[in-house]
């Protein structure tokens, strides 16, 4: 053995490990914060693109807002966001190309929020995999039924303060595999105010939600005080303020 060769001592190794541990504790929160901020920016951009597509739709349809439910058939139901096949929860095909905004978007990815935790154990899919993480303002659509009359954008009191889309989700306790004793989180396709049994705003960006408005801008919103669904309090499903929902 070479008598001049020097190896690290146990104490030196422990000191290095301690230093690395301290550096990691400093850096990891910063990295997590940057990741959250990038998700928020991407979500804001997604909703701005959806709002732009809506503007193009309105221009082609005499300022009429699109319906929530387009038609119901034996094999499928056509919604504003696409064609959802009949079948069990989590087993249905979704064809987004049949959505009312598809001709103006023609791009996958805008419909999914990067902060929605699709891999979480409490997530219950509506279709085969992730489908749509944003909800359309129920009140612009004129209700859920296909025969309902939607609003005209030109008649809104303020396009800048009327929500168009927002981060949406619902806590389900009535459709398998969800049960009253095992509630699960699912995507939801509209946001609403009123006597709905379940809240449908998803405040997934540090207890805030992204909302796009009828004038095309998007911003962050807080939940209505005292409206959080306490069945899964950690996911922050709650209600939006009434003032931004009703035309």
C-alpha positions in Angstrom: 0.0 0.0 0.0 1.1 3.5 -0.7 1.8 5.2 2.7 1.3 8.7 1.2 -2.2 7.9 -0.2 -4.9 9.6 1.9 -8.6 8.6 2.0 -11.6 10.5 3.4 -12.2 9.9 7.0 -15.7 9.1 8.3 -16.0 12.5 9.9 -15.1 14.2 6.6 -17.8 12.2 4.8 -20.4 13.0 7.4 -19.5 16.7 7.1 -19.9 16.6 3.3 -23.2 14.8 3.7 -24.4 17.4 6.2 -23.5 20.2 3.8 -25.3 18.6 0.9 -28.4 18.1 3.2 -28.4 21.7 4.1 -28.1 22.8 0.4 -30.9 20.4 -0.6 -33.2 21.8 2.2 -32.5 25.3 0.8 -32.9 24.5 -2.9 -35.9 22.1 -3.0 -38.5 24.6 -1.7 -37.3 27.1 -4.3 -37.5 24.4 -7.1 -41.0 23.5 -5.9 -42.1 27.1 -6.0 -40.7 27.6 -9.5 -42.6 24.4 -10.6 -45.9 25.7 -9.1 -45.4 29.1 -10.8 -44.8 27.5 -14.2 -47.9 25.3 -13.8 -49.9 28.4 -13.0 -48.6 30.3 -16.0 -49.3 27.4 -18.3 -52.8 27.1 -16.9 -53.4 30.8 -17.5 -52.2 30.4 -21.1 -54.5 27.4 -21.6 -57.5 29.3 -20.6 -56.6 32.4 -22.6 -56.4 30.1 -25.7 -59.8 28.6 -24.8 -61.2 32.1 -24.4 -59.8 33.1 -27.8 -61.4 30.1 -29.4 -64.7 31.0 -27.8 -64.4 34.5 -29.3 -64.0 33.0 -32.8 -67.0 30.7 -32.2 -69.1 33.8 -31.2 -68.1 35.6 -34.3 -69.3 32.7 -36.4 -72.6 32.3 -34.4 -74.0 35.8 -34.2 -72.6 36.4 -30.7 -74.4 33.4 -29.2 -72.6 31.5 -26.5 -72.3 27.8 -27.1 -74.5 25.3 -25.2 -73.2 23.0 -22.5 -75.1 19.9 -23.9 -75.4 19.6 -27.6 -77.2 16.3 -28.1 -77.9 13.0 -26.5 -77.7 9.8 -28.5 -78.0 6.1 -27.8 -74.2 5.5 -27.9 -72.8 8.8 -26.8 -73.5 12.3 -25.6 -72.1 15.4 -27.3 -71.0 18.1 -24.9 -69.3 21.4 -25.6 -65.9 19.8 -24.9 -66.4 16.7 -27.1 -68.2 13.4 -27.6 -68.3 11.2 -24.5 -69.3 7.6 -25.2 -71.7 5.7 -23.0 -70.3 3.2 -20.4 -68.9 2.9 -17.0 -67.1 5.7 -15.3 -63.4 5.7 -16.3 -64.1 3.3 -19.3 -65.6 5.7 -21.8 -64.0 7.1 -24.9 -63.8 10.8 -25.3 -63.5 12.3 -28.8 -62.4 15.9 -28.4 -62.6 16.6 -32.1 -66.4 16.7 -31.8 -66.2 19.6 -29.3 -67.6 22.9 -30.3 -64.3 24.7 -29.9 -62.2 22.1 -31.7 -62.3 23.8 -35.2 -60.7 26.9 -33.5 -58.2 25.0 -31.4 -57.2 21.8 -33.2 -54.6 21.1 -30.5 -54.4 18.6 -27.6 -53.0 19.7 -24.3 -54.9 23.0 -23.7 -57.7 21.1 -22.0 -55.5 19.8 -19.1 -54.2 21.7 -16.2 -50.7 20.6 -15.1 -51.7 21.1 -11.5 -54.5 18.6 -11.5 -53.1 15.5 -9.8 -54.4 12.8 -12.2 -52.1 10.2 -10.6 -53.4 10.7 -7.0 -55.1 7.8 -5.4 -58.3 9.9 -4.8 -58.8 10.7 -8.5 -61.7 9.1 -10.3 -61.6 9.4 -14.1 -64.7 10.2 -16.1 -63.3 8.8 -19.4 -60.4 6.7 -20.4 -57.7 8.8 -18.8 -57.7 12.6 -18.3 -60.5 14.3 -20.2 -61.0 18.0 -19.4 -59.8 19.9 -16.4 -61.7 23.2 -17.1 -65.4 24.0 -16.6 -67.6 26.3 -18.7 -69.8 28.9 -17.1 -73.1 27.1 -16.7 -75.0 30.4 -16.7 -73.6 31.5 -20.1 -74.7 28.2 -21.5 -78.3 28.8 -20.4 -78.3 25.6 -18.3 -77.4 22.0 -18.9 -80.2 20.9 -21.3 -79.6 21.1 -25.1 -82.9 23.0 -25.5 -81.8 25.8 -23.2 -81.1 29.2 -24.6 -77.5 30.5 -24.2 -76.6 34.1 -23.6 -75.5 36.6 -26.2 -72.1 38.0 -25.5 -73.1 41.4 -26.7 -75.8 41.6 -24.1 -73.5 40.9 -21.1 -73.3 43.8 -18.6 -69.5 43.3 -18.4 -67.4 40.9 -20.4 -64.4 41.7 -18.2 -66.1 40.5 -15.1 -68.1 37.5 -16.4 -66.3 34.2 -16.1 -66.0 32.0 -19.2 -63.9 29.1 -18.0 -62.3 28.1 -14.7 -60.4 25.3 -13.0 -63.1 22.9 -12.2 -63.6 19.6 -10.3 -66.1 17.9 -8.1 -66.0 15.5 -5.2 -68.0 12.4 -6.2 -69.6 10.1 -3.6 -72.3 8.5 -5.6 -70.7 6.8 -8.7 -68.6 3.6 -8.4 -65.8 3.4 -7.4 -66.7 6.4 -5.2 -69.0 5.8 -2.3 -70.4 8.0 0.6 -67.6 6.6 2.8 -64.9 6.9 0.1 -65.4 10.2 -1.8 -63.2 10.8 -4.9 -62.1 13.7 -6.9 -63.2 14.0 -10.5 -63.0 16.5 -13.4 -66.1 18.6 -13.9 -67.2 20.3 -17.1 -69.0 23.4 -15.8 -68.8 25.9 -13.0 -72.0 27.2 -11.5 -73.7 29.2 -8.8 -76.9 28.4 -7.1 -78.5 25.4 -5.3 -76.1 22.8 -6.8 -75.5 20.1 -4.2 -71.8 20.0 -4.8 -69.2 22.7 -5.2 -67.4 22.6 -8.6 -64.5 25.2 -8.5 -61.1 23.7 -8.0 -58.7 26.0 -6.2 -55.6 23.8 -7.1 -53.0 26.6 -7.4 -52.1 27.2 -3.8 -55.8 27.5 -2.8 -56.5 29.7 -5.8 -58.0 29.0 -9.2 -57.4 30.3 -12.7 -60.4 31.9 -14.3 -60.7 33.3 -17.8 -63.3 35.9 -18.7 -65.4 36.8 -21.7 -63.1 39.7 -22.7 -60.3 37.2 -23.1 -58.2 37.9 -20.0 -57.4 35.4 -17.3 -56.5 35.9 -13.7 -56.4 34.1 -10.3 -59.5 33.9 -8.0 -60.1 32.9 -4.4 -62.9 30.7 -3.2 -66.1 32.0 -1.6 -65.7 32.1 2.1 -66.9 29.0 3.9 -67.7 27.1 0.7 -65.0 24.4 0.7 -66.2 20.8 0.4 -64.9 19.3 3.6 -65.2 15.7 2.4 -61.8 16.1 0.8 -60.5 19.4 2.3 -57.0 18.9 1.1 -57.9 19.2 -2.6 -59.7 22.6 -2.2 -62.9 22.1 -4.1 -65.1 25.1 -3.3 -67.4 27.6 -4.9 -66.6 30.8 -6.9 -68.1 34.1 -6.0 -71.5 34.6 -7.5 -70.6 38.0 -9.0 -68.3 36.5 -11.6 -70.7 33.7 -12.7 -74.1 35.2 -13.5 -74.2 37.3 -16.7 
